């Protein structure tokens, strides 16, 4: 008997690890329309170019919404499959706006539990390097680690991408 696809998946990986493309394929495997919640903000030309590359890779069947901070509310309102890319940019936006990270994380966990359709969350794994040399970078790295642990506990499946290859680190059905 084949197991149903996971309702929630957390996809982690380093920069250019293939996590976004992998996450897009996961959502495209279910009937659309597919929602893409983009958390990036285009503050400069380099970031605008990155956003353009991501948009160009996706077919016209995707509905893209810019969601720099109000992610839990957007997920709660979504009627179907959602891809969130990416949680570390969302976290950066929250840190820079002095938001309550614990409250935002709790709201996101609730939204994940109550999502109406499949949900795939993409995030950068930033905790594998050296200890950052400044307080804000250390705060960000630590907050990202706590966020990932919290969501990994909530999600049905967790995948780590390395060199474009997905490694399932929490198979569906694992507590």
C-alpha positions in Angstrom: 0.0 0.0 0.0 1.5 3.4 -1.1 1.6 6.1 1.5 0.0 9.5 0.7 2.3 12.4 0.0 3.3 14.4 3.1 1.1 17.3 3.9 4.0 19.4 5.2 7.7 19.3 4.1 10.6 21.4 5.3 13.4 21.6 2.7 16.8 22.7 4.0 20.1 23.3 2.3 23.0 25.6 1.7 23.2 28.3 -0.9 22.8 26.9 -4.4 22.1 23.5 -3.1 19.0 22.9 -5.3 16.5 23.3 -2.5 14.2 25.7 -4.3 14.0 23.7 -7.6 13.4 20.5 -5.5 10.6 22.2 -3.6 9.0 23.4 -6.8 9.0 19.8 -8.1 7.3 18.6 -4.9 4.4 21.1 -5.3 4.1 20.5 -9.0 3.5 16.8 -8.3 0.0 17.7 -6.8 -2.9 19.4 -8.7 -2.7 23.2 -8.8 -3.1 26.0 -8.8 0.1 26.4 -6.9 0.9 29.4 -4.7 4.5 30.6 -4.3 5.0 32.8 -1.3 8.1 34.8 -1.9 9.7 36.4 1.2 12.6 38.1 -0.5 12.6 41.9 -0.8 14.4 43.4 -3.9 16.5 46.0 -2.2 19.3 46.1 -4.9 20.0 45.0 -8.4 21.6 41.7 -7.4 18.6 40.7 -5.4 16.3 41.7 -8.2 18.3 39.5 -10.6 18.0 36.5 -8.2 14.2 37.0 -7.9 13.9 37.2 -11.7 15.8 33.9 -12.1 13.5 32.2 -9.7 10.4 33.6 -11.4 11.7 32.6 -14.9 12.3 29.0 -13.8 8.6 28.6 -12.8 5.9 28.0 -15.3 3.0 30.4 -15.7 0.8 28.1 -13.7 2.3 29.5 -10.5 0.6 32.3 -8.6 3.3 34.3 -6.8 2.6 36.5 -3.8 5.2 38.6 -2.0 5.0 37.8 1.7 8.0 39.4 3.4 6.6 39.1 7.0 2.9 38.1 7.3 3.6 34.5 6.4 1.4 32.7 8.9 -1.7 34.7 7.8 -0.9 34.1 4.1 -0.7 30.3 4.7 -3.9 30.3 6.8 -5.7 32.0 3.9 -4.3 29.8 1.1 -6.9 27.5 -0.4 -4.4 24.9 -1.9 -0.8 23.9 -2.4 1.8 26.4 -1.1 5.5 26.8 -1.5 7.3 29.2 0.8 10.7 30.4 -0.3 12.5 31.1 1.9 12.2 31.1 5.7 15.6 32.6 6.3 14.7 35.7 4.3 11.4 35.8 6.3 13.4 35.6 9.5 15.8 38.3 8.4 12.8 40.6 7.6 11.4 39.9 11.1 14.7 40.5 12.8 15.2 43.8 11.0 11.7 44.9 12.0 12.2 44.0 15.7 9.2 41.5 15.5 8.6 39.0 18.3 10.3 35.9 16.8 8.7 33.5 19.3 5.2 34.7 18.6 5.8 34.7 14.8 7.3 31.1 15.0 4.3 30.0 17.1 1.9 31.5 14.5 3.8 29.8 11.7 3.6 26.4 13.4 -0.1 26.8 13.8 -0.5 27.8 10.2 1.5 24.7 9.1 -0.8 22.4 11.2 -3.9 24.0 9.8 -2.8 24.5 6.1 -5.6 23.4 3.7 -3.3 22.0 1.1 0.2 20.6 0.8 2.8 23.0 2.1 6.5 23.0 1.3 8.8 25.3 3.3 12.3 26.2 2.0 15.1 27.5 4.2 18.8 27.9 4.2 20.8 25.8 6.6 23.2 28.3 8.1 24.4 26.5 11.2 27.1 24.4 9.6 29.8 27.1 9.4 31.9 29.1 11.8 30.5 31.2 14.6 29.8 34.6 13.1 31.9 37.5 14.3 29.1 40.0 15.1 26.1 39.9 17.4 23.4 40.3 14.8 24.8 37.5 12.6 25.0 35.2 15.7 21.5 36.1 16.7 20.3 35.3 13.2 22.1 32.0 13.1 20.7 31.0 16.5 17.2 32.1 15.6 17.4 30.1 12.3 18.5 27.0 14.1 15.6 27.3 16.6 13.1 27.9 13.8 14.3 24.9 11.9 14.1 22.6 14.9 10.6 23.9 15.7 9.4 23.4 12.1 11.1 20.0 11.7 9.1 18.8 14.7 5.9 20.1 13.1 6.5 19.0 9.5 5.6 15.5 8.2 8.9 15.3 6.3 12.3 17.1 6.3 14.7 17.0 3.4 18.3 18.3 3.2 19.5 19.1 -0.3 23.2 18.9 -1.1 24.6 19.4 -4.6 21.1 19.2 -6.1 20.4 15.9 -4.4 17.7 15.5 -1.8 18.4 13.5 1.4 15.3 12.7 3.4 16.3 13.2 7.1 12.8 12.8 8.5 10.7 10.4 6.5 6.9 10.8 6.7 5.5 9.1 9.7 8.6 9.8 11.9 7.8 11.6 15.1 
